[in-house]
Amino acid sequence: MMHQRLKIPSSFTVAAIALAACGGTSSSPSATPGGVLPAPAALPTPIVLVEGEVLGTPTFPQGDTASGAQNGAPSSDGLTCNSGSGPLALHHHVHLSLYMSGNRVAIPAAIGMDNPVPAVNGIVSGGTCDYDLHTHDASGIIHVESTTIAQFTLGEFFDIWGEPLSATNIAGDSAATMIFTAQDSGNGTAGPAFTQYAGDPNAIPLLQHEEIVLEVGAPFVAPPQIPSVTFPSGF
């Protein structure tokens, strides 16, 4: 079934200011966005992630789109849907934030799950089979679970989800973009420093406790305005 995107509330309006040219490759539209939000009076409080929460405005339906992985067949990148309970060679977590026109949008649950079971307290435990990259809730946490050691990328996750990802189109919205990444130590102390990413977003590696921020459409939330996250205990 073809999913339709839910409508994002339009109550959020902020005057944008001109942004000086940023570093990075001149070929990437993400290096020259139209405007950023004014600097806050204080640094944002880190977000403590909670399993089962909805972090952001619900905008996309649960699960994969009709353009994504379907019926347990290999994804367009060749990633398989695993139904066994064998030991995992790789198991870690990444956090993805998505902003559309300055609004945080929730990453839906059950991405990368075939025939997912109903959610319990916001958590979808699994499906008939699960891909190596999947979500259990709408917190933005991407679970990387594989029986083999491999380097997975954000592009592979978006291909499973079935949403476009490029320097000019993120999840179906075509506009100027900004992308930031940070590597969290995972020790719950000082938050990581975000740096702007000007390359192909499909190539961003999904590392343990990597924080990835995708933004499409002004106004943009730029460091130091971007709040870091603290992963749940045991993640």
HELIX and SHEET records of a PDB file:
HELIX    1   1 PRO A   29  ALA A   31  5                                   3    
HELIX    2   2 LEU A  154  TRP A  161  1                                   8    
HELIX    3   3 PRO A  201  ALA A  203  5                                   3    
SHEET    1   A 2 ILE A  47  VAL A  48  0                                        
SHEET    2   A 2 VAL A 229  THR A 230  1                                        
SHEET    1   B 3 CYS A  81  ASN A  82  0                                        
SHEET    2   B 3 CYS A 129  TYR A 131 -1                                        
SHEET    3   B 3 MET A 113  ASP A 114 -1                                        
SHEET    1   C 4 ASN A 103  VAL A 105  0                                        
SHEET    2   C 4 LEU A  90  MET A 100 -1                                        
SHEET    3   C 4 ILE A 141  SER A 146 -1                                        
SHEET    4   C 4 LEU A 133  HIS A 134 -1                                        
SHEET    1   D 5 ASN A 103  VAL A 105  0                                        
SHEET    2   D 5 LEU A  90  MET A 100 -1                                        
SHEET    3   D 5 GLU A 210  VAL A 216  1                                        
SHEET    4   D 5 THR A 177  GLN A 183 -1                                        
SHEET    5   D 5 THR A 195  GLN A 196 -1                                        
SHEET    1   E 2 ASN A 169  ILE A 170  0                                        
SHEET    2   E 2 ASP A 173  SER A 174 -1                                        
END                                                                             
